[in-house]
Amino acid sequence: MKRTRIASLLLALLLSCSLWVPHPAKAAAESGILSVAGDNVMLLTDGSLWVTNALGTTYDKLNLVSIAGDDNKGFGLTRDGKRVSWSIVEAPKVDEGISGVRQVTADGLMLKNDGTVWTDNGPVKELRGILQIASSGNAVAAVSQNGEILYRASPDAPFNVIGNIANPDSVRSVAVVEDRTVLLYDSGETVLYERFNFDERTLKIVPVTLTTEGVHIAYANDKTLFVTLRDGSVWTTGLYQDRYKLTNRIEGVGEAVRTVPVEDGKNAYVQRKDGTWVRYSDGETKDVKAPAVTSVEIHVSNAAPQIGDSIVLNIAEKYSNGALVKLPLSEAKLTIDKPHLLKLQEGGKLKALGVGEATITVASGGAAKSVSVVIGTKTALQYAVLKDNVVYLPLQPVVKALGGTSTYAAASKTFNVQLGENAITLKIGDANAVVNGRKVRLKAAPRVENGMAVFPAHLLADTIGAKVAWDAKLKQAKVSLGKASLTVVSTETAALAKKASQGSLAQYIGRTYWVNHFQQWDRFMKVTVADILPDNTGYFSIVFKSASGKTFTTYSMPASNVANLFADSYYFLAYDPYKKYNWPQSVWSQIKAGNVTLGMTKEQVLLAWGTPSSKSAVSGSGTTVETWGYPNFNFVSFANGKVVLVVE
């Protein structure tokens, strides 16, 4: 390879699965960002590297020209051909004894100036005269000076030649993931080589051209390929059936020149032609700029806890690039607007004490941030009562659930309640109450129902601003405090809720089915739907009873899944297969075991393996051979309607 060609490629180093991508230097200089790797690693145009990891945020000027990797681990290339490494627990450092490198991948694989390829353990003996490399996980791909495309699936596998090209110098970049290798040419042609996409006659891999307008390629972890086109648009391939097509255009990112996928095909960094960067996440885009402190960040481990849960509180200064510098709790000013709902404990943890919506505010360095925590309860309370158009709630359970306290003086039948900042005195049989030292007339007197003291619910609205609604359909009360709520049921609620929740699902109760593939139950067992049980999350469990009277209960599922389950013959059959098909017991034994054997009919294969993912047919000499394809590259071939070949 000519030195001029090597120099031009070195200037074109860019983060992707490997680093051979054109870079508009002038535009990038204007933005201050050269490349990124994950959400917490950024290379600036001055050669400095920002890394935020378990040690905090480090900012090192290492004279880098490229980086590759992610938030957990990565590598960089210095202008003088040295390798830099970092990890989730290690700050960036120049790796000793490594030099003469002109390309490094996200896995640390190195291509040196002499065309050799190295790992940390030494040279890769099978790779000589190499122009470009790519690696991802265990997979490695390389393009040699003689035009060979070399591929290795894992470290203990040999390198195989998966293709030969006449113009290796025109390959701009290479990307690889698992069994797929993609070449991008200077012409814009983008070609995919997949290990299992081969000509059955020659056994040679069939290259597939994805586009002739490509300028950049990059693979995401889920095997989605990002392709940037000359017109500035960004497209992705499908994950399986559409893996040979650019099926999805990434909208809203502007005129792009390259992408850096993050995690999966729904997340990526995109650099525009004007040098600016955006973060694309599942249809949303956000501008990315060089790091600058912008705010204080609070992270609670659970923003919707339930009473009794502990919440881990982490505080950090946030930079404009998303980097976070952990701020010790001792150095931050923290306030909780409703301390009766959340209690600060040692180690930066909070304990949820009562139902409600509390706001945590942290101030540091002139910046402040607030987050809301909505606290709920695991179960509903019992014994709500509606009498004479007055809603009554159980006094002590409700007060406790709302983070308050209560004491009872039996002699005077008086309750002293502390609910937040409110001090309340109530007396059984007396409609007069005292709230914060002021006498208040209640709509009705506290009373005893079901052996429990209850009070008129409107008191909560008058004191803490709660909204209380009575559900006449389910005969229960709902107490709302902002986004938080507490449900108090009556003695009739459970039966009413079950009937209402079942809705149209009740039609399945009493129907008979035969098990096909479901939860490893005995195949073709006759079962009858005995009940459909709702839970308090909106999910349902189906209760079956077998002919012998044994009960079987499914996992919880949404209502739509219940209907789909009965409609899908893969899971349940609406007919008795033994009566429909009068086959020998030996055949039924093979079907139940999920085995396909020679001589089986198509109906028997369908029951054994299910519906195929693909079908094809070849005719010749008066015979048609039909082949069914299944996942994991399993195949069954039929001749005259009978199995003649099984490949597993």
N, C-alpha and C positions, 0 to 999 in steps of 0.2 A: 504494500500500500504506500502511496506517495506521502512524503512528509506534509505536503500542503493539504492533502486529504485528512491526515491525522490531526493537523492543527485546526482545521475547520470543524471537525467533529468534537474536538476538545472544547471549542468555544460554544458548541451547541449542546453541551451537557445539561440535562434537565431531569428533575425528579419525575419518575413514573415507576414502573416495575424495575426498569433500568434507567439510564440517564442520557440516552441519545435522543434529544428533542431540541428543535430550533428554539432560540431565545432572542426576542427583540430587545437588545441591550438598552437602547435609548429609552424605550417606553418603560422598561422595568426600572431604570434609574429614576425616572420621574416618580414612580410609585414608592420606591425605596424597598421593594420586595423582589427578591430574585426567585425564590421558590419556597415551598412549604412541604412538611411531611407530617400528616396528622393534624390534629387541632392544637397541639402544644409545641410544635417545632417549626421555626421560621428562619430562613436564610435571607439576610438583607443584602442590598447591592454593594455594601462596603465590605462584604465577606464575613460579617459577624453572624453568629448563630444564637438564636433564642431557643432554649429548651426548658420546658416546665415539666418536672417529674417529682418523684417522691422526696427529692432533696429541696424542692422549691423551684425557683426560676433562676437560670443562669444565662448570662449574656457574655459570650466570648468572641473576640475578634480573631478568627483563625485563618483568615485569608482563603475562605472556601469559594469554590466555583460551582459546587453542586452538592445536593444531599439526597438521600434515599432512605426510606424506612417509614416508621410510624411513631406514635407516642411511646411505645414500649421499648423500641430498639431501632437504631438506625446508624447510617454511615455517611460520611461526607468525603469529598475530594478537594484537596487544597490545590492552589494554583501551581505549586511546584511538585505535584504528583504524590503527595502523601495522603494516607487515609486517616480520617477522624472517626471516632465511634462514640456512641452514647447509649444509655439504656434507661429504663424506668427508675433505676437506683444508682446510676452513675452519671456524673456530669460529663460533658464533651471533653475528649482528650485526643491528642495525636498518638496514634498507635506506633510504638517503637519498632524500628527495624523494617518498616514497610515504606518503599519508595518506588518511583518509576511507574506509578499507576496512572492509567488514562480513562478507566471506567470502573465504577463500583456499583454493585446492586444493593437492594434493600436487605439482602441476606449476608452482605459482606464479601461476596464473591468479587474478585478483582481481575480485570484485564490489564496487563502491563503493556508498556510501549513495544516490547519485542514480540507481541502476539501470543504470549503464554497466559494461561489463566490459573489463578492461585486461590486457595482457601487459606485459612489460618494454619492448616496443617502442612502446607506446601503446595507445589504445582499439581495441576490436574493433568496427568500424563497423556490422556487421550486428546487433549486440546492443544494444538499447535497451529500457528499461523492464523490466529483468530482475529477477525475484524470487530465483531460486536458480540456481547453476551446479554442474557436476561435470565433472571431466576425468580422463583416465587415458591416459597415452601420448599418442597423436595425437588420440584421440577427445575431443570436447567436447559436453556437453549443457546445455541451459538451459530454464528455465520462465519465461515472460513474464507480465506483468500482464494481458494480454488472453487468456491461456489457451493460448498456443501452446507446444508442446514442440519445441524447436529442437535439431538434431543436426548435427554436422560430423565426418566420418571422419578428416580429415587437414588440416593447415594450408593446403594449396593447394586444398582442396575448399570449395564454398559451404555455407552453412547451409541445411538443408532442414527444413520443418515435418513432423515425423513423427506428430503427433497434436495434437488440440485438446481442452481440458478446460474444463468450465464453472466449476470452483471452484479456481483456481490458488492462492488463499490457504490452502487446506486441505492443500497439499502440504507435508509435514514435511521430507522430504529427497529428494535425487536421487543416483543412482549410475550410472556409465557405465563400460563396458569394451568396447573394440573396437566391435562392431556392436550392442551391447545397452545399452539405457537402462532404468532402473527408477525408478519413482516410488513413494514411501511417503506415504500420506495420514494425516492426524490420526486418521481413523476406523480405521486399521489395514490398510486395503486396500493391497496391494502389487502393482503392475502392471508387467509387462515389455513393452517395445517392442523388437522385433528387426528390424533393417533389412531382412532378407530374408524375414521372415514377413509376407507381404502377400496380400491378396485378389487373385486373378488377374483378376477382372473389373473391380474399381475401382482396383487398384494401390495401395490404401491399406494401411498397416501395421495388422495385427490385434493389438490389445492383449490380453495374456494375464494374468489375475489369478492370482497365485501363492498368496495367502492374504488373509484379511480380518482377521487378528489380529496384524499386524506392528507393531513399535515401533522397529525399527532395521534398516537394511540396509547392507551393505558388500561390495564386490567384492574377491576375491583376484586375484593376477596371472594365475592359470590360468583365469580366467573363472568360477570358483566364486562363487556369491552366498551370503553368510551372511545369514540372516534371523532376528532375535530376535523371539519372539512375546510376547504379553501374559502368558502363563502362566510366563514366564521361561525357556522352552526355546529352544535355538538349533538351526536347521536349515540345511542347505545344498542347493543344486541340483546336478543332475548336470552333466557337462561338455558333453554333446551331446544324445543322445537324451532325457535327462531334464532338459534345461535349463529346462523349463517346470514342473518339479515340485520340491517340497521333499522330497528322497528320503532324506536322511541326518540323523539327529538327533545332535548333538554331546553325548555323554554325559559326566557327571561334572563339569560346570562350575558346578552349582548354579543358583540363580535369577538369570538374566542380564538386563541392560538394554541391552547393546550389545557389539559385537565389533570388534576391530581385526585384520583378516587380516594375516598375515606370510608372504610368498612365495606359498604355494599353499593349496588348500582343506583341508590337513591341519594347518595351523598358524595360531593366532590368539591374541590377547589377549582376554579376556572380563572385563567388569565386572559384578559381581553387584549385586542390589538393595540389599545392605547396604553398597555402596561398595567392597568388596574386589575385587582383581583376581587372575586366574589366567592362566597361560600354558598354552594347549592345544596339544599336539603329537602328532598321529597317535594319538589315544586316551589320551594321558597328560596329566595336569594338574599344575601346580605353582603354588603361591602366589607372588604378586609383591608386594613391599613397597617402601616408599620406600628410597632408597639408604643403605646402611651397609656399611662395610668388614667383611668376614667371613673372608677367607682369602687365601692365596697361591695363585696359579694357575700351573701349568706346562703349556706346550703343546709337544709334540714333533711335528714335521712327519710322522713316520711311526713309529707305535708298534710296528710289526711289520716292521722292516727286515731286509735280508739282509746277509750278510757283505760288507764293502766299501762299503756305503751310508753317506752322510752324512746326519745328522739335524739339522735346524734347531731350536734350543732358544730358546723365548721365555718370559719370566717376567713375571708381572703380579700386582698386588694386585687381588683381585676384590671387587666390591661386591655387595650383596644384590640389586640390580637388574640384575646381569649385566655392569655396566660394568667394564672392565679398565683399570688404569693400569699402563703398561709399567714394569717394574723392570729397570734395567740390571744385567747380570750381575756387574759390579764391586761392586754394592751388595748382592748376595745371597750367601748362604752355600750352596754346592752340594757335595754328596757323592755318590759312586757306589759302591755296595756291592761291585761286581765290576769294578774298573778294567781287568782284562784283557779284558773283553768290550766296554767302551765307553771311548773315549778323547776327552777334551775338547780341542777345537781352538780356534784363534782365531776370533773373530766369533760365539761362542755356538753353534758346531756340535759335534756328537759324531760320531765315526766308529765304526761297528760292526766289531768285530774278530773275534768268535767266536760260535758258537751257544750260546745260553743265555738266561736271564731275569735282567735287571739292573734294579736299582731306583735311580732318581734322586730325591734328596731336596733340596728347596730350603727354607731357613729365612730369614725376613725379618720384622722388626718383631714378633717373638714368635709369629708364625704359621709353620706348616710344611706342606709338601705333598710327597707322594711319588707318583711314577708309575713303572709298570713298562714296560720295553721288552723285547719277546720277539723275539730275533734268530734268524733261520733261515738257510738256505743255498739258493742257487739250484738246485743240482743235488745228487743223491745221490753219495756216495763209492762207490768200487768195491773189490771183492775182500774182502768178508766171507767167513769160512770157518767151517763147523761140522765139527769132528772130535772123535770120542770124547766127544760131548756137551759139548764146550767151544766157546764162540763166540769166534772170533778176529777182531780188527779191525786194519786197516792202521795201523801206529804213527804215522808222521810225518804222513800226511794227516789222521788223526783229531785228533791233538794240535793241529795248526794250525787245524783247523776249530773247535776248542773254545777258541780264543784263546790257546793255549799256544805254547811254543817247545821245540825239541829239537835236540840236537847229537849227532853220531855219531863215535865213536872207532873207526876201522876196525881198528886193531891189536888192540884188546881186544874188539871186537864189542859195544861198550857204548853205550847211549843215555842221555843226561842230559836229563831232561824237566822243564820248569817249567810247571805247570798251575795258574793262579791262585796261591794261597799254598802249593801243594804242590810239593816238589822230589822227583823220582822218578828212580831209576837202574835201568835194565833191561839185561840181557845176553842176546844170542841163545844159545839152548840151555841157559840157566840159569834154573830156577824160583825162585831166590832174588832178591828185589828189595830196594831200599832206598827207603823212603817217609819223607820228612822226618827222615832220620837214623836211622830204625828199620828193622830187618830184617823183611821180610815174605815168607812162603812163598806163591807163586802156585799155582793149581790146575794150571797147565801152564807150560812154559817158552816164552818168545817164540821164534818160528821164522820161517823164510822160506817164503812161499807166493806163487806167481805172480811170483817175482822181487822180492817186497816183504816187508819185515819186518812181522810181525803179532804181537799180544800178546793174552792172554786178557782178554776184555771186562769180567770181574768186577772188574778193578782200578779201573775208573771208578766203580763203585758203592762200593767201599771208600774211595776218596779224595775224590771230589766229589759223592757222593750220587746219581749218575745211575742210572736204571733201564735195563737192557738186556734187550730181548725179541727172541727169534728167531721169525720168521714162517716156519713150515714150508711153508706154501702157496706163498709167493713166494720162499722161500729167501733172506731178507734180514734184517738186524738193524736194530732201531730203538733209538736212544739218546735217552732222554727226560730233560730237565732242567727241571722245572716244566712250563710251557706250551710250552717250546721243545723241538724234537726234531731229530735228525739221522738220516738213513737211510743205511745202508751196504749196497749190493747185492752179490750174488754173481755169478758168471759165468753163472748160469742164470736170473737174475731177470727180465731183459728179456722173454724169450719167455714166461715164466709170467705176468708182469704183463699182457702184451698179451692173452693168452687169457682171463684172469680179468676184465679190464676190459671186453672186448667183450661177454661174457655173451650175452644174448638178441639183441644186435645182429648177432651172427654170421649169423643167419638171412637177413639181407639180402644177404650176399655172394653174388654170382653172379646176382642178379635183374636183369632188364632193365626200363628205364623210358625214357620219352620226355620231354625237357625241355619245360616250359611256361614259367613265369616264374622264372628262377633265375640270379642273378649275371650277368645280361646274356649268358648263354650262348645259342648258336644255338637258337632255338625249334624244338621237335619233333625235335631231334637224338636219335637212339637211343644210349643209354649203358647200360653194364653196371657194376654195383657190383663193383669189383676188390678193395677192402679197406676196412676201417674202422679208422682208426689212433687209439689213445688217446694223450693227452699226460700230463704229470705234474701237471695241474691237475684231472683228472677230465672233461675235454672230449674230443671226438672230431672227427676230420676224415674225410670220406668221399672215397675215391678212386674215380673213374669212369674207364672206358675206352670210347672211342667205337668205332664199327664200323671206323673206319680205323686203330685202334690208338693214337690220341692219348689221353694221360692228362689228366684234369681233377681238381683237388683243391679241396674246399670249405673255407670258413672253419671254425674250431673251434666246437663247440656242445655243450651238455649231451646226455646220452643220450636224454632224453625228446624233445628237438628232432629227433633223427635219425628216430625212429619217426613223429613228427608230420609231418616233411618228406615222407616217402614216402606218408603217408596223405592228404595235402592235394593235390588235383589242380591247385590253383593253381600249385604249384611243379613237380610231376612227374606225368605221366600213366602209368597202368599199361597203356595200350593204344597201338597205333600209330594216331594220328589220321588219317593219310593213307589207311589201309585202312578205318577206320571211316566216314570221310566222303569220298565220291568227288566232291570239289568241284574246280572249275577252278583252275588255278595262279594266276590273277588274284585269286581270292578268298583263297587261302592267303597271297599276298603282302600283302594288306591286313591279314589277321589277324595275321601275324607282325610287322607294323609297328605293331600296336596301333590300327589305324584301324577305325572303324565307318562304313559307307556305306549309302546308300539301297538297299533291296532285300535286305539281308542277313536271314538267318533268326535265330531266337533262339539256336540252337546256335552259329552263327558269331559272334554278339555275345558270348556267354559265353566263347568262346575268345579273342576280341579284347580284351575289357574285364574279364572275370571276372564273379563273382557280384555282382548289384546290391545296394546297401544298402537299397533300398526298392522296392516295386512298388505300382502303382495302376491301376485300370481304369475307363473311362467308356464306357457303351453309349448308342447312339442311332441311329435310322434303320436298325436291323438290323446295325449295325457296332459292334464293340467295339474301342476303342483302349486298348492296355495301355502304360503308361509305366514304365520302369525308371530309378531314380535312382542316381547314383554320387557319390562324394566330389567336392569342388570344384564342386558344382552342375552336374555333367554329367548329361544326360538322353538317353534313347533311347525313341522311341514306335513301337509296332507296330500295324499293321492287317492282319488276316488272316494274322498270323504273319510279316509282312515289315516291315522298318524303313521308316517313312515320315517320320521327323523325328529329327534329331540335333542336340543343343545341347551345345556345349563351351565 
